[in-house]
Amino acid sequence: MPTAPVTLEKEKILITGPTSQVAFPLARELARHNDVYGLARFSKDEDRARLEQAGVTPLKADLAEDSLDGIPDDFDYVLNFAVVKTGNFDHDLAANAESVGRLMYRCRNAKAFFHCSSAAVYEYAGNKPLAETDPLGDNHRVLFPTYSICKIAAETMVRFGARQWNLPSTIARFSVPYGNNGGWPWFHLMMMQAGQPITLHPDRPNTYNPIHEDDYMAQIPAMLAIAEVPATVVNWGGHEAVSVEQWCEYLGELTGLEPKLEVTRDTLGPVPLDLTRMHELVGETRVDWRDGIRRMVEALNPELLRDA
């Protein structure tokens, strides 16, 4: 049986990366019943304004460089969704890994620390579903030179922080998030609209476990409930394994746009996940991928739908 989720009401919660495609819907939803703070650089005034309109208190800081002394140290829960991909190892390691240690130390009295990692930490294995015990490797280097290594380094820091400060922690290795706020399938839709080729790895099908925002938001309370010392590591994705080929074909059915698929080794290969542990600890997702993608198009580009 999955673990009973924590109750997120009237809690003080810190979310890093709150303006991102993934974390903004979560911050907005949690702010309905909690005291939510969003930590980011806020280089755009409109990002700060959007958070404030959603009921989230902005906290400005650069996790790679700034002191965190001005950040409150009495949060009940911390949700770390921040990610930086400049391609510069010194900067990205500081922003993605060192910062996690500093953040955990600042918030070491929290009830639980949630770290959003990535399935990109696994050594490439084609279409073999990857379990939490499988080897780690530099999976995404072909497109994002620093990404996989920084994600592995950040996980190591979370493991250290959980033990060092007795801070219950969860490390969730995310697959492909998407929803009404965008995501990889939406980028593919935009490429289809522009007539641009969508690259596929020759190890076809290019399979992932896309997870809709409704599902990942619903599972956060359970992800916090399974936080432990040592840190709990769990894969995180939708219960349906779906390929890039499948969702592009379905986007074509919805819109009449034709995906131009180009096979090359100079792109990301498939990264399907073994979700046995997630289903045991957290439960299964509920949103059917076709329904989720249709809702995404309805929310972002309804004019492209054939039946618009």
N, C-alpha and C positions, 0 to 999 in steps of 0.2 A: 504493500500500500504506500502511495506517495506520502511525504511528510506533510503534516498540517501546516498551512501557511501562517505567517505572522499577520497580525491585524494592523494595517497601516492607516490609522486614524489618530489625529492629534499628535503625530510624531514630528520631530525636527529632523529633516532629511537634507543631505547635501548631494547634489548631482553635478558631476563634472562633465564638460562637453554638452551642456544643456541646449545649445542652439543647433545641434546636429540633426540630421534626418532621423536618426534612431532615437535620441534622447529627448528631443523636444516634445513629442506626443506624450511620453512618459512623465516628464516634468509637469506638463499641463494637467494631466489626469491626477497625479498625486497631489497637486496643489489644491484640488477641490476639497480635500479633507485633512491636509497636513500643512505644516509650516515648512515650505520647500525653498531651498537656496540653490542658485545656479552659479557655478564657478567657471569662468571663461575669461579670455582676453578681451572680448567685446571690442574688436576693432571696427565693427559697424554699429552705429547708433541704433539702427533699426532692429538689430538682434536684441539689444537690451530692452528696447521698447516692447518688442513682441513677448519677451519673457515677463515683463512687468504686467502687461495686459492679461497674461495667463495666470497671474497671481504668484509668480515666482520672484523672490528677492535676488537681484544680481549681486555677485561678488566678483570683482575684477582682479585677476592675477594671471601672470604667465607662469604656468607650472614648470617650465624649463629654467626660468631665471629668477623669479620673484620670491621674496620671503613669504611664508605662509603664516607669519605671526599675527596678521590681522584677520585671519580666518577664525570664526568661533570654534571652540574645542569641545562643545557640548552636544554634538549631533547624536541622535539616536541611531541613524543609519547613514551609510555613505555608499553611493552608487557611482562607480568610476567608469564613465563612458568616453573619457577624453582620449583622443588619438591624434598624432601628428605624423605626417608623411612628407617631409621635405626632401628626403634622399640624402641628407647630410647625417652621417652616423653620430657625430658628437652631439649635435642638436637633438636628434630624434631619440637617442638613448636617454638624454637628460629629460626630455619632455615626456617620454612614455614609460621609462623605467625608474630612474632616480626619483622622479616626481611622485611615483606611487609610494615609495618608502617614506618620503617627507610627509605626504598626505596621511598615510597610516599612522605615523608618529604623532602628527598634530591631532588626529581624531582617534587616538588609541583607546579612548574610553567608550567608544560606540558599542552598541549591542551587536552589530554585524557590519562587515565590509564586503561589498559586492564588486568584483572586478570583471568587466566585460573583456574577455580575450577573443580569440579568433581561431577558427579551424585552420587558418593559415600557418599555425605552429607545427602542423604535422609534416613529416617527411612524405614527399609525393609517392602515392601508391596506386595511381590510376583509379579504377572504379571499385577498388576494395573499400568497403565501409570501414571507417577508422574509429577505433575505440580509444578511450582515454589512456590506455596502457601502451598504445602504439608509439613507435619512434617519432621524435620531433626532428624538424629539418627546415631548411630555407625555402619553403614552398613557393612564395610569391615573388621571388627575386626578379623574374623576367619582366614584371611590370612595376613592382614597388621594391626597390633595392634594400631598404632598411626595415620593411614592415614585419616580416616573419621573425627576424632576429630580435627586433625591439619587443614584439609580443612575447617571445620566449623569455627575454630578460625581465619584462614586467611581471610575468608569472612567477619567476624566481624571487623577485622582490616581495610579492604578495605572500609567497610561502614563508620567506624569512620574517616578514612583518607579523604574520599571524602567530608564529612561535615566539618571536622576540617580545611582543607586547600582549600576548595572550588575547589577541583580537580575532574572534570567530570570523572566518572569511570563506567566500565562495569564488572560485575561478570558473567562469562559464565560457566555453569555446564556441563562439557564435558562428552560425552558417551565414545565410544570405537574408538579412532583414529587408522587408519592404512593406508598403502600405500606402495610405492616403497622403503620406508625406514624401513619397518617392521610394528610391531604392534602385538596385541594379536592373530589375526588369523595366523600370521606367526609363532608365538611361538607354536601354535597348530600344524602347518605343521611340524615343527621340532620335536615335540613330536611324531607325526605319523611316521615320518621317523625313529625315534629311537625305535619305538614300545612301547612307554610309554603310560600309560593310561591318558585320559583326563577326569577330574572330572566334573560331572554335579550335580547341586542341584536337589533334588527330586521334587521341585516345577517347573515342566517342562511345556512348553519349557523354556529354559534359554535365555530369550529375552533381547536384547540391541538395540541400534541405532547406529551401526557402521558408522563412517564418514570418507570418503577418504580424503587424504591430499590435493587433488585438490580442494575439496569443502571447507575445513576449511581455506585453504590459501585464497581462493576467497572471503570468508566472513569476513575476518579481517577488511577490510575498513568499512564495514557496522557495525561491532561490535564496532569500534571506534566511528562511527557516532552516535550511540545510548547512548554513555556515558553521564551520567548526575549526578547532585547532588540533592537528594541522589542517590547513585549508582543504576544503572539498573541491575537487576538480570534476567538472561534468560537461559533456557536449550539450549544445543548445541549438536546436533546429526544429523545423516543421516535420511532422510525422510522415509526410509524403516525400519520397525522393523524386526530384523533378530535374530534368535537364534543361540547359539553355535552349536546346533545339525545341523542346516541348513548349516552353513558355513563349518563345518567339513565334512559333507556329500559331499558338493560341492568340497572341496579340494580333497576328495577321488575320485570323478569323474574326476577331472583334472589330477590326478597323478597316480591313481591305488593303492594308499596307503589306508589301511583300518584303520579308527579311532577306537581306543579301548576306549569306553566310560564307565566310572565308576560312578555310582550314590552314592553320599554321602552328608551328611549335613555339612561336614567339608570343604566347599568350598563356593565361592561366589554364591549367588542366582541371579535371573533375576532382572534387573533394567531398564525396559522400560520407556521411557520419553514421556510426553505430550508436543508436539512441537508447539502447537497452537501459543503461544506468540512469539517464534522464527520466525515462518513463517510470522507473522504479522509485526515484527520489522525488520527482516533481510532477509527473503526469504527462499525458499526451497533449498535443496541440489540437485545436478544433476546427480552425478555418480551412476549408478546402481551397487548394491553391488557385483553381480556376475562379472561384468566387472572389478570392482576395485580389487577384489581378484585375478582374472586371471592375471591382469597386475602386481599385487604384486609378484605372482609366476614367471611370465616372467622376472621380474627385478632381483629377488633375487635367484631363484632356477630354471632356465629354464630347467636344465637337468632332473628335476623331472616330467616335463609335459609328458603326454602320447604321444603327437604328436611332441615331441622334435625331 
